[in-house]
Amino acid sequence: MSKVIFIFIFIFIQNSLAELPLTVENIITNKGKFKLDLSMSYNNLELQGVQASDGVLIQTGPTSFVSVPSKVGQTQINSDILIANIGVRYGFSDNLEGYLRVNYLNANSRVTDLSGSSSTSDSKLADTWVGLNYLFSEDMGTPALIGSIETTLYEEYTSDNAQFKSYQIGVTTYRAIDPIVLSLTSGYRFNQVRKYDNIDYKPGNFFFISPSVGFAVNDTITLTTGFQWLNKQPDKINNTNQGALSTNTDLILGMGYGQAKNSIINTTLKANISGRGGSDLRVNWLYSF
């Protein structure tokens, strides 16, 4: 039964580390083989008192995020954001895999300020990431341990594009106690300065930690539940902090469905408990070939 226990743990890179919609067996892509990783993420968010540097983090996987900068002068904004993700993973060895991930963003926002109400829409290639996942130890005498590292090949901003300006490292550990899997994923993203409307803009670095529990209902369905705590430093414009350090906690509920041995579908709902408002709904399909 353990072969069908899914856990949404990524070594931070899912898509930011490579989203590893975990199956307890064959977590790392087999040597010389490929995996196709497709996902769709929907976010609904309402913010008030938004300033120029208040970037919004949209989660596209257990350990992957897309940063969406806000515009100057907004006092209230309600947004619907849809992100399509296409990723490819390749096994270099039994313990090491590499991956490439591309995110395409479509955003629709309703803005209200002192001058009235307006709406905006935007569609664009958001970013491209490349990274590695490494299996340090399997779940045997000690819990399994997986590490990840990744960087951006491309990030879209309003005036200039950025390359190699964001980096992320992460770690995932889990223990399978059939039919239960206990897991813990943690990661840290480091951002460098990039141009934003002809000014120096630096998104705030952030750290997150996410414990979860997976339960195999039967041979094809697995349910997961957990939470995520995120600590984000303030963004900076011309080396000046915009706002203050922020934290938020989200409840995470998920379901994994094993269509076939080489095909897995994961659905995840993330709802805010404290901190910023908003929710994320993600559907991910992982296919091995």
Contacts in CASP RR format, 6 or more apart in sequence:
PFRMAT RR
TARGET T0000
AUTHOR 0000-0000-0000
METHOD contacts of the structure
MODEL  1
MSKVIFIFIFIFIQNSLAELPLTVENIITNKGKFKLDLSMSYNNLELQGV
QASDGVLIQTGPTSFVSVPSKVGQTQINSDILIANIGVRYGFSDNLEGYL
RVNYLNANSRVTDLSGSSSTSDSKLADTWVGLNYLFSEDMGTPALIGSIE
TTLYEEYTSDNAQFKSYQIGVTTYRAIDPIVLSLTSGYRFNQVRKYDNID
YKPGNFFFISPSVGFAVNDTITLTTGFQWLNKQPDKINNTNQGALSTNTD
LILGMGYGQAKNSIINTTLKANISGRGGSDLRVNWLYSF
1 178 0 8 1.000
1 179 0 8 1.000
1 216 0 8 1.000
1 219 0 8 1.000
2 24 0 8 1.000
2 25 0 8 1.000
2 176 0 8 1.000
2 178 0 8 1.000
2 179 0 8 1.000
2 181 0 8 1.000
2 216 0 8 1.000
3 23 0 8 1.000
3 24 0 8 1.000
3 25 0 8 1.000
4 23 0 8 1.000
4 216 0 8 1.000
4 219 0 8 1.000
4 220 0 8 1.000
4 222 0 8 1.000
4 258 0 8 1.000
5 22 0 8 1.000
5 23 0 8 1.000
5 24 0 8 1.000
5 176 0 8 1.000
5 178 0 8 1.000
5 179 0 8 1.000
5 181 0 8 1.000
5 214 0 8 1.000
5 216 0 8 1.000
5 222 0 8 1.000
6 21 0 8 1.000
6 22 0 8 1.000
6 23 0 8 1.000
6 214 0 8 1.000
6 222 0 8 1.000
6 224 0 8 1.000
6 256 0 8 1.000
6 258 0 8 1.000
6 264 0 8 1.000
6 266 0 8 1.000
7 21 0 8 1.000
7 22 0 8 1.000
7 174 0 8 1.000
7 181 0 8 1.000
7 183 0 8 1.000
7 212 0 8 1.000
7 214 0 8 1.000
7 222 0 8 1.000
7 224 0 8 1.000
8 19 0 8 1.000
8 21 0 8 1.000
8 22 0 8 1.000
8 61 0 8 1.000
8 62 0 8 1.000
8 212 0 8 1.000
8 224 0 8 1.000
8 252 0 8 1.000
8 254 0 8 1.000
8 266 0 8 1.000
8 268 0 8 1.000
9 20 0 8 1.000
9 22 0 8 1.000
9 62 0 8 1.000
9 63 0 8 1.000
9 172 0 8 1.000
9 174 0 8 1.000
9 183 0 8 1.000
9 184 0 8 1.000
9 185 0 8 1.000
9 210 0 8 1.000
9 212 0 8 1.000
10 16 0 8 1.000
10 17 0 8 1.000
10 18 0 8 1.000
10 19 0 8 1.000
10 20 0 8 1.000
10 21 0 8 1.000
10 61 0 8 1.000
10 62 0 8 1.000
10 63 0 8 1.000
10 64 0 8 1.000
10 148 0 8 1.000
10 172 0 8 1.000
10 185 0 8 1.000
11 17 0 8 1.000
11 18 0 8 1.000
11 20 0 8 1.000
11 63 0 8 1.000
11 133 0 8 1.000
11 146 0 8 1.000
11 147 0 8 1.000
11 148 0 8 1.000
11 170 0 8 1.000
11 171 0 8 1.000
11 172 0 8 1.000
11 185 0 8 1.000
12 63 0 8 1.000
12 64 0 8 1.000
12 148 0 8 1.000
12 150 0 8 1.000
12 168 0 8 1.000
12 169 0 8 1.000
12 170 0 8 1.000
12 171 0 8 1.000
12 172 0 8 1.000
12 185 0 8 1.000
12 186 0 8 1.000
12 187 0 8 1.000
12 188 0 8 1.000
12 189 0 8 1.000
13 19 0 8 1.000
13 63 0 8 1.000
13 64 0 8 1.000
13 99 0 8 1.000
13 101 0 8 1.000
13 129 0 8 1.000
13 131 0 8 1.000
13 133 0 8 1.000
13 148 0 8 1.000
13 149 0 8 1.000
13 150 0 8 1.000
13 168 0 8 1.000
13 170 0 8 1.000
14 20 0 8 1.000
14 37 0 8 1.000
14 60 0 8 1.000
14 61 0 8 1.000
14 62 0 8 1.000
14 63 0 8 1.000
14 64 0 8 1.000
14 101 0 8 1.000
15 37 0 8 1.000
15 39 0 8 1.000
15 60 0 8 1.000
15 61 0 8 1.000
15 63 0 8 1.000
15 64 0 8 1.000
15 85 0 8 1.000
15 87 0 8 1.000
15 101 0 8 1.000
15 103 0 8 1.000
15 129 0 8 1.000
16 60 0 8 1.000
16 61 0 8 1.000
16 63 0 8 1.000
16 64 0 8 1.000
16 65 0 8 1.000
16 101 0 8 1.000
16 129 0 8 1.000
16 150 0 8 1.000
16 168 0 8 1.000
16 189 0 8 1.000
17 63 0 8 1.000
17 64 0 8 1.000
17 131 0 8 1.000
17 133 0 8 1.000
17 147 0 8 1.000
17 148 0 8 1.000
17 149 0 8 1.000
17 150 0 8 1.000
17 168 0 8 1.000
17 170 0 8 1.000
18 37 0 8 1.000
18 87 0 8 1.000
18 89 0 8 1.000
18 97 0 8 1.000
18 98 0 8 1.000
18 99 0 8 1.000
18 101 0 8 1.000
18 131 0 8 1.000
18 133 0 8 1.000
18 148 0 8 1.000
18 150 0 8 1.000
19 37 0 8 1.000
19 39 0 8 1.000
19 60 0 8 1.000
19 61 0 8 1.000
19 62 0 8 1.000
19 63 0 8 1.000
19 64 0 8 1.000
19 85 0 8 1.000
19 101 0 8 1.000
19 284 0 8 1.000
19 286 0 8 1.000
20 27 0 8 1.000
20 62 0 8 1.000
20 133 0 8 1.000
20 146 0 8 1.000
20 172 0 8 1.000
21 256 0 8 1.000
21 264 0 8 1.000
21 266 0 8 1.000
21 284 0 8 1.000
21 286 0 8 1.000
22 172 0 8 1.000
22 174 0 8 1.000
22 181 0 8 1.000
22 183 0 8 1.000
23 264 0 8 1.000
24 139 0 8 1.000
24 174 0 8 1.000
24 176 0 8 1.000
24 181 0 8 1.000
27 135 0 8 1.000
27 144 0 8 1.000
27 146 0 8 1.000
28 91 0 8 1.000
28 94 0 8 1.000
28 95 0 8 1.000
28 96 0 8 1.000
28 97 0 8 1.000
28 133 0 8 1.000
28 134 0 8 1.000
28 135 0 8 1.000
28 146 0 8 1.000
29 35 0 8 1.000
29 89 0 8 1.000
29 90 0 8 1.000
29 91 0 8 1.000
29 97 0 8 1.000
29 98 0 8 1.000
29 288 0 8 1.000
30 91 0 8 1.000
30 94 0 8 1.000
30 288 0 8 1.000
31 91 0 8 1.000
31 92 0 8 1.000
31 93 0 8 1.000
31 94 0 8 1.000
32 90 0 8 1.000
32 91 0 8 1.000
32 92 0 8 1.000
33 90 0 8 1.000
33 91 0 8 1.000
33 288 0 8 1.000
33 289 0 8 1.000
34 88 0 8 1.000
34 89 0 8 1.000
34 90 0 8 1.000
34 91 0 8 1.000
34 288 0 8 1.000
34 289 0 8 1.000
35 88 0 8 1.000
35 89 0 8 1.000
35 90 0 8 1.000
35 286 0 8 1.000
35 287 0 8 1.000
35 288 0 8 1.000
35 289 0 8 1.000
36 87 0 8 1.000
36 88 0 8 1.000
36 285 0 8 1.000
36 286 0 8 1.000
36 287 0 8 1.000
36 288 0 8 1.000
36 289 0 8 1.000
37 85 0 8 1.000
37 86 0 8 1.000
37 87 0 8 1.000
37 88 0 8 1.000
37 89 0 8 1.000
37 99 0 8 1.000
37 101 0 8 1.000
37 284 0 8 1.000
37 285 0 8 1.000
37 286 0 8 1.000
38 85 0 8 1.000
38 86 0 8 1.000
38 87 0 8 1.000
38 284 0 8 1.000
38 285 0 8 1.000
38 286 0 8 1.000
38 287 0 8 1.000
39 60 0 8 1.000
39 61 0 8 1.000
39 84 0 8 1.000
39 85 0 8 1.000
39 282 0 8 1.000
39 283 0 8 1.000
39 284 0 8 1.000
39 285 0 8 1.000
40 82 0 8 1.000
40 83 0 8 1.000
40 84 0 8 1.000
40 85 0 8 1.000
40 282 0 8 1.000
40 283 0 8 1.000
41 58 0 8 1.000
41 59 0 8 1.000
41 60 0 8 1.000
41 61 0 8 1.000
41 82 0 8 1.000
41 83 0 8 1.000
41 85 0 8 1.000
41 280 0 8 1.000
41 281 0 8 1.000
41 282 0 8 1.000
42 80 0 8 1.000
42 81 0 8 1.000
42 82 0 8 1.000
42 280 0 8 1.000
42 281 0 8 1.000
42 282 0 8 1.000
43 58 0 8 1.000
43 59 0 8 1.000
43 79 0 8 1.000
43 80 0 8 1.000
43 81 0 8 1.000
43 82 0 8 1.000
43 83 0 8 1.000
43 278 0 8 1.000
43 279 0 8 1.000
43 280 0 8 1.000
43 281 0 8 1.000
44 78 0 8 1.000
44 79 0 8 1.000
44 80 0 8 1.000
44 81 0 8 1.000
44 278 0 8 1.000
44 279 0 8 1.000
45 56 0 8 1.000
45 77 0 8 1.000
45 78 0 8 1.000
45 79 0 8 1.000
45 81 0 8 1.000
45 276 0 8 1.000
45 277 0 8 1.000
45 278 0 8 1.000
46 76 0 8 1.000
46 77 0 8 1.000
46 78 0 8 1.000
46 79 0 8 1.000
46 277 0 8 1.000
46 278 0 8 1.000
47 54 0 8 1.000
47 56 0 8 1.000
47 70 0 8 1.000
47 74 0 8 1.000
47 76 0 8 1.000
47 77 0 8 1.000
47 79 0 8 1.000
47 276 0 8 1.000
47 277 0 8 1.000
48 75 0 8 1.000
48 76 0 8 1.000
48 77 0 8 1.000
49 74 0 8 1.000
49 75 0 8 1.000
49 76 0 8 1.000
50 70 0 8 1.000
50 71 0 8 1.000
50 73 0 8 1.000
50 74 0 8 1.000
50 75 0 8 1.000
50 76 0 8 1.000
50 77 0 8 1.000
51 70 0 8 1.000
51 72 0 8 1.000
51 73 0 8 1.000
51 242 0 8 1.000
51 243 0 8 1.000
52 70 0 8 1.000
52 71 0 8 1.000
52 72 0 8 1.000
52 73 0 8 1.000
52 237 0 8 1.000
52 242 0 8 1.000
53 69 0 8 1.000
53 70 0 8 1.000
53 201 0 8 1.000
53 234 0 8 1.000
53 235 0 8 1.000
53 236 0 8 1.000
53 237 0 8 1.000
53 242 0 8 1.000
53 243 0 8 1.000
54 70 0 8 1.000
54 235 0 8 1.000
54 242 0 8 1.000
54 243 0 8 1.000
55 67 0 8 1.000
55 68 0 8 1.000
55 69 0 8 1.000
55 70 0 8 1.000
55 203 0 8 1.000
55 235 0 8 1.000
56 67 0 8 1.000
56 68 0 8 1.000
56 69 0 8 1.000
56 70 0 8 1.000
56 79 0 8 1.000
56 81 0 8 1.000
57 65 0 8 1.000
57 66 0 8 1.000
57 67 0 8 1.000
57 68 0 8 1.000
57 206 0 8 1.000
57 230 0 8 1.000
57 232 0 8 1.000
58 65 0 8 1.000
58 66 0 8 1.000
58 67 0 8 1.000
58 68 0 8 1.000
58 81 0 8 1.000
58 83 0 8 1.000
58 105 0 8 1.000
58 280 0 8 1.000
59 65 0 8 1.000
59 270 0 8 1.000
59 280 0 8 1.000
59 282 0 8 1.000
60 66 0 8 1.000
60 83 0 8 1.000
60 85 0 8 1.000
60 103 0 8 1.000
60 282 0 8 1.000
61 268 0 8 1.000
61 282 0 8 1.000
61 284 0 8 1.000
62 185 0 8 1.000
62 210 0 8 1.000
62 268 0 8 1.000
63 148 0 8 1.000
63 168 0 8 1.000
63 170 0 8 1.000
63 172 0 8 1.000
63 185 0 8 1.000
63 187 0 8 1.000
63 208 0 8 1.000
63 210 0 8 1.000
64 85 0 8 1.000
64 101 0 8 1.000
64 129 0 8 1.000
65 189 0 8 1.000
66 83 0 8 1.000
66 103 0 8 1.000
66 105 0 8 1.000
66 126 0 8 1.000
66 127 0 8 1.000
67 155 0 8 1.000
67 166 0 8 1.000
67 191 0 8 1.000
67 203 0 8 1.000
68 81 0 8 1.000
68 105 0 8 1.000
68 107 0 8 1.000
68 126 0 8 1.000
69 157 0 8 1.000
69 158 0 8 1.000
69 196 0 8 1.000
69 201 0 8 1.000
69 203 0 8 1.000
70 77 0 8 1.000
71 111 0 8 1.000
71 120 0 8 1.000
73 113 0 8 1.000
74 111 0 8 1.000
74 113 0 8 1.000
75 112 0 8 1.000
75 113 0 8 1.000
75 114 0 8 1.000
76 111 0 8 1.000
76 112 0 8 1.000
76 113 0 8 1.000
77 109 0 8 1.000
77 110 0 8 1.000
77 111 0 8 1.000
77 112 0 8 1.000
78 109 0 8 1.000
78 110 0 8 1.000
79 107 0 8 1.000
79 108 0 8 1.000
79 109 0 8 1.000
79 110 0 8 1.000
80 107 0 8 1.000
80 108 0 8 1.000
80 109 0 8 1.000
81 105 0 8 1.000
81 106 0 8 1.000
81 107 0 8 1.000
81 108 0 8 1.000
82 105 0 8 1.000
82 106 0 8 1.000
82 107 0 8 1.000
83 103 0 8 1.000
83 104 0 8 1.000
83 105 0 8 1.000
83 106 0 8 1.000
83 126 0 8 1.000
84 103 0 8 1.000
84 104 0 8 1.000
84 106 0 8 1.000
85 101 0 8 1.000
85 102 0 8 1.000
85 103 0 8 1.000
85 104 0 8 1.000
86 101 0 8 1.000
86 102 0 8 1.000
86 104 0 8 1.000
87 99 0 8 1.000
87 100 0 8 1.000
87 101 0 8 1.000
87 102 0 8 1.000
88 99 0 8 1.000
88 100 0 8 1.000
89 97 0 8 1.000
89 98 0 8 1.000
89 99 0 8 1.000
89 133 0 8 1.000
90 97 0 8 1.000
90 98 0 8 1.000
90 99 0 8 1.000
91 97 0 8 1.000
91 98 0 8 1.000
92 98 0 8 1.000
94 135 0 8 1.000
95 134 0 8 1.000
95 135 0 8 1.000
95 136 0 8 1.000
96 132 0 8 1.000
96 133 0 8 1.000
96 134 0 8 1.000
96 135 0 8 1.000
97 132 0 8 1.000
97 133 0 8 1.000
98 130 0 8 1.000
98 131 0 8 1.000
98 132 0 8 1.000
98 133 0 8 1.000
99 130 0 8 1.000
99 131 0 8 1.000
99 132 0 8 1.000
99 133 0 8 1.000
100 128 0 8 1.000
100 129 0 8 1.000
100 130 0 8 1.000
100 131 0 8 1.000
101 128 0 8 1.000
101 129 0 8 1.000
101 130 0 8 1.000
102 125 0 8 1.000
102 127 0 8 1.000
102 128 0 8 1.000
102 129 0 8 1.000
103 125 0 8 1.000
103 126 0 8 1.000
103 127 0 8 1.000
103 128 0 8 1.000
103 129 0 8 1.000
104 123 0 8 1.000
104 124 0 8 1.000
104 125 0 8 1.000
104 126 0 8 1.000
105 122 0 8 1.000
105 123 0 8 1.000
105 124 0 8 1.000
105 125 0 8 1.000
105 126 0 8 1.000
106 121 0 8 1.000
106 122 0 8 1.000
106 123 0 8 1.000
107 120 0 8 1.000
107 121 0 8 1.000
107 122 0 8 1.000
107 123 0 8 1.000
108 119 0 8 1.000
108 120 0 8 1.000
108 121 0 8 1.000
109 119 0 8 1.000
109 120 0 8 1.000
109 121 0 8 1.000
110 117 0 8 1.000
110 118 0 8 1.000
110 119 0 8 1.000
111 117 0 8 1.000
111 118 0 8 1.000
111 119 0 8 1.000
111 120 0 8 1.000
124 156 0 8 1.000
125 154 0 8 1.000
125 156 0 8 1.000
126 155 0 8 1.000
126 156 0 8 1.000
127 152 0 8 1.000
127 154 0 8 1.000
127 155 0 8 1.000
127 156 0 8 1.000
127 166 0 8 1.000
128 152 0 8 1.000
128 153 0 8 1.000
128 154 0 8 1.000
129 150 0 8 1.000
129 151 0 8 1.000
129 152 0 8 1.000
129 153 0 8 1.000
130 150 0 8 1.000
130 151 0 8 1.000
130 153 0 8 1.000
131 148 0 8 1.000
131 149 0 8 1.000
131 150 0 8 1.000
131 151 0 8 1.000
132 148 0 8 1.000
132 149 0 8 1.000
132 150 0 8 1.000
133 146 0 8 1.000
133 147 0 8 1.000
133 148 0 8 1.000
134 146 0 8 1.000
134 147 0 8 1.000
134 148 0 8 1.000
135 144 0 8 1.000
135 145 0 8 1.000
135 146 0 8 1.000
135 147 0 8 1.000
136 145 0 8 1.000
136 146 0 8 1.000
136 147 0 8 1.000
137 143 0 8 1.000
137 144 0 8 1.000
137 145 0 8 1.000
138 144 0 8 1.000
139 174 0 8 1.000
139 175 0 8 1.000
139 176 0 8 1.000
143 173 0 8 1.000
143 174 0 8 1.000
143 175 0 8 1.000
144 172 0 8 1.000
144 173 0 8 1.000
144 174 0 8 1.000
144 175 0 8 1.000
145 171 0 8 1.000
145 172 0 8 1.000
145 173 0 8 1.000
146 171 0 8 1.000
146 172 0 8 1.000
146 173 0 8 1.000
147 169 0 8 1.000
147 170 0 8 1.000
147 171 0 8 1.000
147 172 0 8 1.000
148 168 0 8 1.000
148 169 0 8 1.000
148 170 0 8 1.000
148 171 0 8 1.000
148 172 0 8 1.000
149 167 0 8 1.000
149 168 0 8 1.000
149 169 0 8 1.000
149 170 0 8 1.000
150 167 0 8 1.000
150 168 0 8 1.000
151 164 0 8 1.000
151 166 0 8 1.000
151 167 0 8 1.000
151 168 0 8 1.000
152 162 0 8 1.000
152 163 0 8 1.000
152 164 0 8 1.000
152 165 0 8 1.000
152 166 0 8 1.000
152 167 0 8 1.000
153 163 0 8 1.000
153 164 0 8 1.000
154 161 0 8 1.000
154 162 0 8 1.000
154 163 0 8 1.000
155 161 0 8 1.000
155 162 0 8 1.000
155 163 0 8 1.000
155 165 0 8 1.000
155 166 0 8 1.000
155 194 0 8 1.000
157 194 0 8 1.000
157 195 0 8 1.000
157 196 0 8 1.000
157 201 0 8 1.000
158 196 0 8 1.000
158 197 0 8 1.000
159 195 0 8 1.000
159 196 0 8 1.000
159 197 0 8 1.000
159 198 0 8 1.000
160 194 0 8 1.000
160 195 0 8 1.000
160 196 0 8 1.000
162 194 0 8 1.000
162 195 0 8 1.000
165 191 0 8 1.000
165 192 0 8 1.000
165 193 0 8 1.000
165 194 0 8 1.000
166 189 0 8 1.000
166 190 0 8 1.000
166 191 0 8 1.000
166 192 0 8 1.000
166 203 0 8 1.000
167 189 0 8 1.000
167 190 0 8 1.000
168 187 0 8 1.000
168 188 0 8 1.000
168 189 0 8 1.000
168 190 0 8 1.000
169 187 0 8 1.000
169 188 0 8 1.000
170 185 0 8 1.000
170 186 0 8 1.000
170 187 0 8 1.000
170 188 0 8 1.000
171 185 0 8 1.000
171 186 0 8 1.000
171 187 0 8 1.000
172 183 0 8 1.000
172 184 0 8 1.000
172 185 0 8 1.000
172 186 0 8 1.000
173 183 0 8 1.000
173 184 0 8 1.000
174 181 0 8 1.000
174 182 0 8 1.000
174 183 0 8 1.000
174 184 0 8 1.000
175 181 0 8 1.000
175 182 0 8 1.000
175 183 0 8 1.000
178 216 0 8 1.000
179 215 0 8 1.000
179 216 0 8 1.000
180 213 0 8 1.000
180 214 0 8 1.000
180 215 0 8 1.000
180 216 0 8 1.000
181 213 0 8 1.000
181 214 0 8 1.000
182 211 0 8 1.000
182 212 0 8 1.000
182 213 0 8 1.000
182 214 0 8 1.000
183 211 0 8 1.000
183 212 0 8 1.000
183 213 0 8 1.000
183 214 0 8 1.000
184 209 0 8 1.000
184 210 0 8 1.000
184 211 0 8 1.000
184 212 0 8 1.000
185 209 0 8 1.000
185 210 0 8 1.000
185 211 0 8 1.000
185 212 0 8 1.000
186 207 0 8 1.000
186 208 0 8 1.000
186 209 0 8 1.000
186 210 0 8 1.000
187 207 0 8 1.000
187 208 0 8 1.000
187 209 0 8 1.000
188 205 0 8 1.000
188 206 0 8 1.000
188 207 0 8 1.000
189 205 0 8 1.000
189 206 0 8 1.000
189 207 0 8 1.000
190 205 0 8 1.000
191 202 0 8 1.000
191 203 0 8 1.000
191 204 0 8 1.000
191 205 0 8 1.000
192 202 0 8 1.000
193 200 0 8 1.000
193 201 0 8 1.000
193 202 0 8 1.000
193 236 0 8 1.000
194 200 0 8 1.000
194 201 0 8 1.000
194 202 0 8 1.000
195 201 0 8 1.000
196 237 0 8 1.000
199 237 0 8 1.000
199 238 0 8 1.000
200 236 0 8 1.000
200 237 0 8 1.000
200 238 0 8 1.000
200 239 0 8 1.000
201 235 0 8 1.000
201 236 0 8 1.000
201 237 0 8 1.000
202 235 0 8 1.000
202 236 0 8 1.000
202 237 0 8 1.000
202 239 0 8 1.000
203 235 0 8 1.000
204 232 0 8 1.000
204 233 0 8 1.000
204 234 0 8 1.000
204 235 0 8 1.000
204 236 0 8 1.000
205 232 0 8 1.000
205 233 0 8 1.000
206 230 0 8 1.000
206 231 0 8 1.000
206 232 0 8 1.000
206 233 0 8 1.000
207 230 0 8 1.000
207 231 0 8 1.000
208 228 0 8 1.000
208 229 0 8 1.000
208 230 0 8 1.000
208 231 0 8 1.000
209 228 0 8 1.000
209 229 0 8 1.000
210 226 0 8 1.000
210 227 0 8 1.000
210 228 0 8 1.000
210 229 0 8 1.000
210 252 0 8 1.000
211 226 0 8 1.000
211 227 0 8 1.000
212 224 0 8 1.000
212 225 0 8 1.000
212 226 0 8 1.000
212 227 0 8 1.000
212 252 0 8 1.000
213 224 0 8 1.000
213 225 0 8 1.000
213 226 0 8 1.000
214 222 0 8 1.000
214 223 0 8 1.000
214 224 0 8 1.000
214 225 0 8 1.000
215 222 0 8 1.000
215 223 0 8 1.000
215 224 0 8 1.000
216 222 0 8 1.000
217 223 0 8 1.000
220 257 0 8 1.000
220 258 0 8 1.000
220 259 0 8 1.000
221 255 0 8 1.000
221 256 0 8 1.000
221 257 0 8 1.000
221 258 0 8 1.000
222 255 0 8 1.000
222 256 0 8 1.000
223 254 0 8 1.000
223 255 0 8 1.000
223 256 0 8 1.000
224 252 0 8 1.000
224 253 0 8 1.000
224 254 0 8 1.000
224 255 0 8 1.000
224 256 0 8 1.000
224 268 0 8 1.000
225 251 0 8 1.000
225 252 0 8 1.000
225 253 0 8 1.000
225 254 0 8 1.000
226 251 0 8 1.000
226 252 0 8 1.000
226 253 0 8 1.000
227 249 0 8 1.000
227 250 0 8 1.000
227 251 0 8 1.000
227 252 0 8 1.000
227 273 0 8 1.000
228 249 0 8 1.000
228 250 0 8 1.000
228 252 0 8 1.000
228 270 0 8 1.000
229 247 0 8 1.000
229 248 0 8 1.000
229 249 0 8 1.000
230 247 0 8 1.000
230 248 0 8 1.000
230 249 0 8 1.000
230 250 0 8 1.000
231 245 0 8 1.000
231 246 0 8 1.000
231 247 0 8 1.000
232 245 0 8 1.000
232 246 0 8 1.000
232 247 0 8 1.000
233 245 0 8 1.000
234 241 0 8 1.000
234 242 0 8 1.000
234 243 0 8 1.000
234 244 0 8 1.000
234 245 0 8 1.000
234 246 0 8 1.000
235 241 0 8 1.000
235 242 0 8 1.000
235 243 0 8 1.000
236 242 0 8 1.000
246 275 0 8 1.000
246 276 0 8 1.000
247 274 0 8 1.000
247 275 0 8 1.000
248 272 0 8 1.000
248 273 0 8 1.000
248 274 0 8 1.000
248 275 0 8 1.000
248 276 0 8 1.000
248 277 0 8 1.000
249 272 0 8 1.000
249 273 0 8 1.000
249 274 0 8 1.000
249 275 0 8 1.000
250 270 0 8 1.000
250 271 0 8 1.000
250 272 0 8 1.000
250 273 0 8 1.000
251 270 0 8 1.000
251 271 0 8 1.000
251 272 0 8 1.000
251 273 0 8 1.000
252 268 0 8 1.000
252 269 0 8 1.000
252 270 0 8 1.000
253 268 0 8 1.000
253 269 0 8 1.000
253 271 0 8 1.000
254 266 0 8 1.000
254 267 0 8 1.000
254 268 0 8 1.000
254 269 0 8 1.000
255 266 0 8 1.000
255 267 0 8 1.000
256 264 0 8 1.000
256 265 0 8 1.000
256 266 0 8 1.000
256 267 0 8 1.000
257 264 0 8 1.000
257 265 0 8 1.000
257 266 0 8 1.000
257 267 0 8 1.000
258 264 0 8 1.000
258 265 0 8 1.000
259 265 0 8 1.000
262 287 0 8 1.000
262 288 0 8 1.000
262 289 0 8 1.000
263 285 0 8 1.000
263 286 0 8 1.000
263 287 0 8 1.000
263 288 0 8 1.000
264 285 0 8 1.000
264 286 0 8 1.000
265 283 0 8 1.000
265 284 0 8 1.000
265 285 0 8 1.000
266 282 0 8 1.000
266 283 0 8 1.000
266 284 0 8 1.000
266 285 0 8 1.000
266 286 0 8 1.000
267 281 0 8 1.000
267 282 0 8 1.000
267 283 0 8 1.000
267 284 0 8 1.000
268 280 0 8 1.000
268 281 0 8 1.000
268 282 0 8 1.000
268 283 0 8 1.000
268 284 0 8 1.000
269 279 0 8 1.000
269 280 0 8 1.000
269 281 0 8 1.000
269 282 0 8 1.000
270 279 0 8 1.000
270 280 0 8 1.000
270 281 0 8 1.000
270 282 0 8 1.000
271 278 0 8 1.000
271 279 0 8 1.000
272 278 0 8 1.000
272 279 0 8 1.000
END
